[in-house]
Amino acid sequence: MRSRAIGLNLGDVLECELSVIGLLEKCKQYTNGGFKVFLFQNGVSETKVEEFIKRNNKNLINNNVEISNKINERVFFLITKNGSLNENYRYKVEGNITRGLNEYIKMMQHIINRERKGK
C-alpha cells in the first residue's frame, strides 16, 4: 500500500474540481512525504481527462496525482459517492468528496497527534 494514498473517482472530482484541488493541497500538508492521489478514470472520456490535465497540470504534479484505469489500486483512504469504487482500501468515506477530504484531514491530524504522544 502506498502510505496515506487517497483514491477518488475522476468523474466525481470534475463536479467540484476547484474545491477538490484546494483540499488536496491541504491534505498533503498532513502527510510526511507519503502522499499520493489516485484519480480513477472509471468511464470518463479521454477528451475530458486531457482537458482536466491541461487545466490542473501544475497542481496534479505538486500533489503527486496519478490518473489511472486500474481501479483495484491499493489506497489508504477511498472516497466515493456511490458504493465501492474498488475493494482495496483501508478506510472509506461514501458521499460528498469535499466532506471526505475533510474527514481525511481530521484522521491525519489524529494520527499525527497519536504519533507525537507515542514518542
C-alpha positions in Angstrom: 0.0 0.0 0.0 1.2 3.5 -0.7 1.4 5.3 2.5 -1.5 7.7 3.0 -2.7 7.5 -0.6 -6.2 8.8 -1.5 -8.4 7.2 -4.1 -11.1 9.3 -5.9 -13.4 8.8 -8.9 -12.3 11.4 -11.5 -15.9 11.8 -12.6 -16.8 12.9 -9.1 -13.8 15.3 -8.9 -14.9 17.0 -12.1 -18.2 18.0 -10.4 -16.4 20.1 -7.8 -12.9 20.5 -9.3 -11.7 23.7 -7.7 -12.6 22.9 -4.2 -11.1 19.4 -4.5 -7.8 20.7 -5.9 -7.6 23.2 -3.0 -8.3 20.5 -0.4 -5.7 18.1 -1.9 -3.1 20.8 -1.2 -4.3 20.9 2.4 -4.3 17.1 2.7 -0.7 16.9 1.5 0.4 19.1 4.4 -0.6 16.4 6.9 1.5 13.6 5.3 5.2 13.3 5.8 6.3 12.6 2.2 4.0 9.6 1.6 1.2 11.5 -0.2 -0.3 10.2 -3.4 -3.7 10.6 -5.1 -5.2 8.2 -7.5 -7.9 9.5 -9.7 -9.7 6.5 -11.2 -10.8 7.3 -14.8 -13.8 5.0 -14.5 -15.8 5.9 -17.6 -14.5 9.5 -18.1 -13.7 10.2 -21.7 -10.2 10.7 -22.9 -11.1 14.2 -24.0 -12.4 15.2 -20.5 -9.2 13.7 -19.0 -7.0 15.7 -21.3 -8.9 18.9 -20.6 -8.7 18.3 -16.8 -4.9 17.7 -17.1 -4.4 20.9 -19.1 -6.3 23.0 -16.5 -4.6 21.4 -13.5 -1.2 20.2 -14.7 0.8 22.1 -12.0 -1.5 21.1 -9.2 -1.5 17.5 -10.3 2.3 17.3 -10.3 2.6 19.1 -6.9 0.1 16.8 -5.3 1.5 13.6 -6.8 -1.7 12.7 -8.7 -1.9 9.7 -11.0 -4.9 9.2 -13.3 -5.5 5.5 -13.7 -7.8 3.0 -15.3 -6.7 0.4 -12.7 -9.5 0.8 -10.1 -8.0 -2.0 -8.0 -5.0 0.2 -6.9 -4.4 -0.1 -3.2 -5.2 3.1 -1.3 -5.2 4.2 2.3 -8.3 6.3 2.1 -11.1 5.8 -0.6 -13.7 8.5 -1.2 -16.6 7.5 -3.4 -20.1 8.8 -4.0 -21.9 5.6 -5.0 -20.7 2.5 -3.2 -17.3 1.0 -3.6 -15.1 2.1 -6.5 -12.7 -0.7 -5.5 -12.3 -3.0 -2.6 -8.7 -2.4 -2.0 -8.6 0.3 0.8 -8.0 0.7 4.5 -10.6 3.5 5.2 -13.5 4.6 3.1 -15.9 7.5 3.1 -19.1 7.5 1.0 -20.7 10.7 -0.2 -19.5 14.2 -0.9 -15.9 14.4 -1.9 -15.2 17.6 0.0 -16.6 16.1 3.1 -14.5 13.0 2.5 -11.3 15.1 2.1 -12.1 17.0 5.3 -12.5 13.6 7.0 -9.1 12.6 5.7 -7.6 15.7 7.2 -9.2 15.0 10.6 -7.9 11.5 10.5 -4.4 12.6 9.6 -4.5 15.2 12.4 -5.5 12.4 14.8 -2.7 10.1 13.5 -0.1 12.9 13.9 -1.2 13.6 17.4 -1.2 9.9 18.4 2.3 9.5 16.9 3.6 12.6 18.8 2.3 11.2 22.1 4.0 7.9 21.4 7.4 9.5 21.1 
